């Protein structure tokens, strides 16, 4: 999937250009390496789906104030900080088809620039002058950190079940999606039921997004993905395709996957990909993502009809066709 469906991008193209301007302005630092690393990772492109979601949701509920640009940049900074730290923790070498920041600049620079982006994001939150905005983003940042620690604890754990898996991705990935859509409602002064619907859309979409991401680790194109197939397994991550494959596979197949998770063994990657495909685990995982996408679409019933509503609907529907 690209950043978002093209119709959605056209709707917010001018808004996204303004967000890019805010990002460039707020990345400015008197320390050259800070700007260098920040620009490196932000200029890598990526999906920019979190700021796009905030802008689309603001459009759907009719908010036109400038604070949407500031907060869209904030969620992108928080997301970028988590990527910098993630790649260090995971010892990743490739993201979006090019070397990760830690591969290019080293782990210390990546960690410290991630810290800079977090702290800059908090400075920008204060600019909003709204305690509720700071509460949402402080809570989201804390929950994301808890999700990262949970994931670390679950590394190489072949006994992880679907409940434990969902707990991690709802914290680690979906929480910032949820915060992005909730913020649009808060700065617009929306009623509590509208705010709740906006938040549910973001949480459901973020969950579906991560579930599909985990499918692509066994069913994607490495060049399109910009990362290596089997990276999750290499890091000892037990994701939904593996959980379902172990539930459905033979004793031998289950043992093969279990040993790979526990030891981070990549020798049997091709066999494991075949097991995941043969057991129907990919289809079952896509079905789980589909349920979340449909939950996101149902949440939109609370919002006014119009081009932004349609774009948010299409974003959830097209997520299921995502191939990279």
Secondary structure, 3 states (H helix, E strand, C coil): CCCCCHHHHHHHHHHHHHHHHHHHHHCCCCCHHHHHHHHHHHCCCCCCHHHHHHHHHHHHCCCCCCHHHHHHHHHHHHHHHHHHHHHHHHCCCEECCEECHHHHHCHHHHHHHHHHHHHHHHHHHHHHCCHHHHHHHHHHHHHHHHHHHHHHHHCCCCCCCHHHHHHHHHHHCHHHHHHHHHHHHHHCCCCHHHHHHHHHHHHHHHHHHHHHHHHHHHHCCHHHHCCCCCHHHHCCCCCHHHHHHHHHCCHHHHHHHHHHHHHCCCCCHHHHHHHHHHCCHHHHHHHHHHHHHHHHHHHHHHCCCCHHHHHHHHHHHHHCCCCC
